[in-house]
Amino acid sequence: MDLFAELDQKLEVVLSQFERYKQTIAELKDNLAAKDQALLAKDRALKEAEAALEQITREKEMVRQRIDKILNRLKILDLGEAT
């Protein structure tokens, strides 16, 4: 086999590997982009859940304050009846 044929054969092997590497890189980039999108979606869902939890906590505090106010008014009534 002459040197040019051998060089041509080796070049074909290198080019074939290069194309496989390019394809693998493209697939990895696609996978990374998909995972980034999934992570962003989870982040949005987490922020929405945190906002909902904050709202519930505020509402719970308002209800607690109203109940305390009602209980205090009832105490005043009980004190008035006790005398």
ZAMARGU-4260 file (C-alpha; in steps of 0.2 Angstrom, whole numbers, plus 5000, padded with zeros to 4 digits):
<rodrens>
0) 5000/5000/5000 | 5007/5017/4996 | 5009/5031/5008 | 4995/5041/5000 | 4982/5027/5001
5) 4987/5024/5019 | 4986/5043/5023 | 4969/5044/5014 | 4963/5029/5025 | 4969/5037/5041
10) 4961/5053/5036 | 4944/5045/5033 | 4945/5037/5050 | 4949/5054/5058 | 4935/5062/5049
15) 4923/5049/5053 | 4927/5051/5072 | 4926/5069/5070 | 4908/5068/5063 | 4903/5056/5078
20) 4910/5068/5090 | 4901/5083/5082 | 4885/5072/5083 | 4888/5068/5101 | 4891/5086/5106
25) 4875/5091/5097 | 4866/5078/5107 | 4873/5083/5123 | 4869/5101/5120 | 4851/5096/5116
30) 4850/5086/5132 | 4858/5101/5142 | 4845/5113/5135 | 4831/5101/5139 | 4837/5099/5157
35) 4839/5118/5158 | 4821/5120/5153 | 4815/5107/5165 | 4825/5116/5179 | 4817/5133/5174
40) 4800/5125/5175 | 4803/5118/5192 | 4810/5135/5198 | 4794/5143/5192 | 4783/5130/5201
45) 4793/5132/5217 | 4791/5151/5216 | 4773/5149/5214 | 4772/5137/5228 | 4781/5149/5239
50) 4770/5163/5235 | 4755/5153/5238 | 4762/5148/5255 | 4765/5166/5259 | 4747/5170/5255
55) 4741/5156/5266 | 4752/5161/5280 | 4746/5179/5279 | 4728/5173/5279 | 4731/5162/5293
60) 4738/5176/5303 | 4723/5187/5299 | 4711/5173/5305 | 4721/5171/5321 | 4720/5190/5325
65) 4702/5190/5322 | 4699/5175/5333 | 4710/5183/5347 | 4699/5199/5345 | 4683/5189/5347
70) 4690/5179/5362 | 4695/5196/5370 | 4678/5203/5368 | 4670/5187/5375 | 4682/5189/5390
75) 4675/5206/5393 | 4658/5199/5392 | 4662/5186/5405 | 4670/5198/5416 | 4655/5209/5415
80) 4643/5195/5420 | 4655/5189/5434 | 4653/5206/5444
</rodrens>
